[in-house]
Amino acid sequence: MPDTEKLVIVGSGPAGLTAAIYAARAALKPLMFEGFSAGGLIPGGQLMFTTDVENYPGFPRGVLGPDMMKAFRDQAERFGTRFITQDVSEIDFRNRPFTIKSDEHTVTAHAVIIATGARANWLNLPNEQRLAKSGGGVSACAVCDGALPMFRNQELAVVGGGDSAIEEGSYLTKFAKKVYLIHRRDELRASKAMQQRFFKLVEEKKMEPVWNAAIDDVLGENAITGVKLKDLKTGATRDLPLRGLFMAIGHTPNTELFTGQIDLDDKKYIKLAQPHNTYTNIEGVFAAGDVADHVYRQAVTAAGTGCMAALDAERWLAAQGFGE
């Protein structure tokens, strides 16, 4: 068996690549499984599906998501990170050193940073996916994209009925002419406080509910022009003109690989052992980014926890005698 790696990083979004930069500069010679297509994600994570990123510090004119992730990767590689462009198919945290397998590689490691992220839930309509990937006005993150010029003073819609949907809709009212909230039921699932916020915005004519409705299709060629709605009580359909559509129907963390080994919370996100660090329930295993965060889910917060995970791993390895 080849020499055991000091540190393996699984996942290559902002969290994983930031962890790689810090770990490589600390002479840990990290090996990264950057993924290939598991869970619908590709190397670079969710930002590879994002057009303009305007809220990441250091880019006053914005930056394309893929361009930003290429810069992250180039920086990590410059300091000595090695990459395997494959999905991890199996991982064993029960025995030490840990074993990580892909279809073509098997490696062992003293420490592992999990940075597999979370994937947005979509309606999985063909035109929805096409316009989301092309920057045509369909998004799963209002905070990321809602302030773009294409959405200003336009009629937009948010899909969902929970706290996240109202939070995102409320944010969009700062820029939009009107925001519709499209929900499959005739009552919200959101907390009482969030419902009060929503109905206040309705009174102010900034938001409007569309109850008992499902989206049958997303309309538009190069950019969204509206949605085809189906009334779930009557079966009737109608077109609702829109210039932007935002999904707020939850996220699914990419933790299937770790079920039964790493402690997960009730939403399947990795549960951190303590606040303010990245330790999991297994010594030598750390988690960073959206895989352990169902609150903020931003590139900048993911990068911050990637830094934390690398520092935690470096200190843990040194304490175990596996340092430089």
N, C-alpha and C positions, 0 to 999 in steps of 0.2 A: 504494500500500500504506500502511496506517495506520502511525503511529509505532511503533517497536520498543519493546516492554515491557522494563523493566529485569529483571524477575523474573516467571516463571510457575511456579506450583506445581501439580503434577498429583497429585490425591488429597486427600481431606478427612477423614481420620481424625485421631486425636490428634497424629500427627506433622505432617501437612500443615497443620492448623489452628494448632498451636503455632508452626510456621514462619511462618505468615501473620501471627500476632500480633506476633512479633519483627520481621519484615520491614516490616510496616506502621508500627510505631513507629519504625523506622529510616528512614522516609520513602522506602521503595523502591516504594511503591504497587503491591503485588503483585496479580497477576491469578491467580485459582485456577479450574482446571477441577475442580469438585468431584465429577464423575461423575454417572451416572444409574442404570445397572444392570449395567455390564460385570462379568463374572465373578461375577454374583449379588450384588454389593455395591451399596449405595446411598450417597448423600451421608452422611458421618459414619462410614463404614467398619463394621467388625465389631461395634462397640459398639452399633450400631443394632439388633442382634439380641440384645442382652444386657439382662436385666431389672435385677436389683440389682447395682450395683458397690459393693463394700464395702472394697476395698483401695486406693482412690485417695486420697492425702493430701488433707485438707481437707474430707472428707465423713464426719464421725464416725458419722452415722446411715445412711450409704449413699446412693446416688443411682441413679436409673434411667439406663441407658446412653444412650437417646435424649435425656433431659433434660440429661445432662452434655455431649453433643455439641452440643446447641443452645446451651448456654452458651459453649462454645468458639467456635462460629460467630458468635454475637452479639458476642463480644469482638473477634474478628478484624474483623468488619464495622465495629464502632465506630471502629476505628483506621484504616479506609480500605481494607480488602481488598475487591476486586471479585470477583464470583462468576459463573461460567458453569456452569449445571447441565446439563452434557452430558458424555458420555464422549469422551475423546481417541481418535480413530480412526487418526491417523497422526502421527508425529513424526520430524523430520529433524535429527539431530545431526551430519551430515557437512558441512554448510555453515553459515556464520555470517552473520547471526544465525540462531539455530535457528528452525525452523518447526514450529508445533503446530497440528493441525487437528482439528476436530470436524465433525459433519454440517453445522453452520450457520456455523461460525466458523473463520477462519484468522488466526493471530497469529504474530508473530515476537518473539523474546526473546533478550537477551544472556546470561541465566542461567536455569537450570531446576532446580527441586527436585522429585525423584521421591519421592512418598510414597503409592504405590498399594497398599501393604500386601500381605498374603497371606491366602488363604482356607483355612479348615479343610476337610479332606477328610471327607466324610460317606458314610453307606451309601446315602443318597438314597431312603429308604423314606418314603412319604407321611406316616405317623403320626410318624415320627422328626422330620421337618421341621416338622410342625405343633406338636408339643410343645416343640421347641427354640425356635420363634419366640414361643410363648405363655408361656414360663417354666414349663413343665410337668415339669421334671425331667430334660431331655435337654440336654446341653452338650458343647462341644468344648474346654472349658478347666476342668480341675479346680482349678487354682490360683485362677482367677477366682471360681468358683462353689461349690467343694466345702465351704466353711465355712458356707454358708447354713443357717439353722435347719432347713429342710425335709429336709436330708440327714443331720442328726445322729442317731446311733444307729440308722441304717437300713442295710439291705442294698443295696449299690451294685455297679455293674459298670463296668469299663473295657474297651474294645474295642481290641485291638492286641497286638503281641508284641515291640516294640522298646524302646529305652531310655525313650522318652517315655511309653509305656504303663505301664512299671514305676514311673517317677518319679511319674506322676500317681496311680497306684494306691497307692503308698507314702504320698503326701501325704494321700490320702483316709482311710487307716487311722487318722489322728489323730482323725477325727470319726465314722467309720462303725462300725456293728456288725460288718460283714464286707464285704470287697471281692472280687468275682469278677473274674478276668482272662479274657476271652473271646478265644480266638485260633483262627485257621483251621488251624493246624498243631499238631503234637504236640511241638514244640520252639520255644524262643524265638529271636528274631533279635537280642536285646539283647546288649550287651557282657558279658564274663565277670563284671565287678564288679557290674553291675546284676542279672545272673541270681543271683548269690550273695545280693544283698539280697532279691530276690523269694523265693527258697526259704527264707530265714530267716523271712520274714513268713508263709510257708506253714506252717512248723514251729510258729510262734507262733499259728496259726489266725486270723490277721488277714486273710490273702488265701487265695484258692482258685482254682486254674486250671480252666478249662473248655476242654479241648483239642478240636481238630478240629471246631470249631463255627462256624456262621454264623448271623446273626440274620435270620430271615425276616420278622419283624414286631415292632413296638414296641406294647405293649398299654397301654390306658388312654384315658380320655376327656379329662378336665381335667388329669390328672396321670398320669405313668407308673405302672403297676402291675406291669409285668414285660415280658419279651421272649419271643418264640417262637423257640426254637433248633432248628437242623437239624444233626444229626450228619453230617458230611461223609464219613464212612466207611460208615455203615449206611443213611443216608437217613432215619432215624427223627427225629421231632420231639417236642419237649416244651416246656412253659412253665416259665420261671424267674422267680419273683416278685422284683421289684426296686422300689426307690423312687427310683433315680437311675441314669442311664446316661451315660457319658462317652466320647466318641470320642477316640482317640489313634492315629489311623492316618495322621498326617502333615498337612502344610500344603502348599499350592501357591502360590508367590509370583506376584503379578500382574505378570509381566515379559515377557509375550508381545510386547508393543508395542515392546520395546527389544532384542529378540534380533538379534544381528548388529551392534549399535552399541555397547552397553554391555557391559563384561566381566561375565560371570556365573560363579558357581561351579558345582560339579557337581550341586547341587540347584536350580539356576536362580535363586538369590538374587543380587542385585547384589553384586559384589565391590568393596569399598572400596579405594581406592588405598593408604591408609595407616591404621594403627590410630589411634584417638582423634580422627578427623575424619570428615567426610562426603563427601570428594572421591571421584569416580569416575575412570575412566581418561580421561574427556573433560573438558578444562578448561571450567569454567563449568557443569558438570552435577553435582548433588549428590544424595545419596540418604539418606532418613531413614525410620525406623520399621521395620515388619515386612518390608518388601520387601528389606531388607538385614540382617535379623536372624532367624536360624533357631534361636536359643538361648533368648532371654528371652521375646519375644512378649507383652509386657505394655503396657498403656496408658501407664503412667508412664515406661517406658523409651522407648517411641515418642515421647512428648511431649519427653523429654529430647533425643533425637537430632533432633527437629524444631527445637528451639532451636539446637542445634549447626549444623544445616544453614543456618538463617537467618543466623547469625553468620558462617559460612564464606562464604556467598554475598555478604553485605554487604562483607566484607573483600576478596573477590576482585573484585567490581564496582568498588570504590574503587581498587584497584590497576590496573585496566584503564582508569580514567578515566570510568567510568559511574556514579559515586556521585552523591550529592545535588547 
